[in-house]
Amino acid sequence: MTSVLFVCLGNICRSPLAEAAFRAEAERLGLEVEADSAGTGDWHAGHPPDRRATAAAARNGIDISHLRARQVRPQDFDRFDHIVALDRQNLRDLQRLQPRGSKAELSLLLDHVAGREGQAVADPYYGGDAHFDTAWADAAAGATALARRIAATGLSPGQTGEPRQSEGR
């Protein structure tokens, strides 16, 4: 089973939106995946998503109110096949935190969308509903493209097409 962790700064706006959009697309495609989200910072740990993120997801038919923020942990780099940052600063932080020899493939979410490579999902925290709707649209585009890539290749990072050994997850 392929596993994906979405990461933003506080894990209350962008990364829970990306996690939810990815789960929805994976379900639609019939993929068996593990998905989660986290933040590089810890100040929102244990808190639900920002109410405006919850509202943006709800406007798109998805409930994220049950999610709770957490901070990225060293073991995440071996637990997840893909760790996907929502912006360049968080990608740099993840690259700095990644233990040598860990299995996770790091990427920027919008790198999975043709023509959007290198772009960030803008942080909507200091904006209004329109900013959260834009963050949803960008997160959903990246998450959908990633799910479709996984569905098309059937491979996780480092796989060569040989059957994957069970890792007891």
Secondary structure as UniProt FT lines:
FT   STRAND          2..8
FT   HELIX           14..29
FT   STRAND          33..39
FT   TURN            43..46
FT   HELIX           51..59
FT   TURN            60..61
FT   TURN            65..66
FT   TURN            74..75
FT   HELIX           76..79
FT   STRAND          82..85
FT   HELIX           88..97
FT   TURN            100..101
FT   STRAND          105..108
FT   HELIX           109..112
FT   TURN            114..115
FT   TURN            117..118
FT   TURN            125..126
FT   HELIX           129..153
FT   TURN            157..158
//
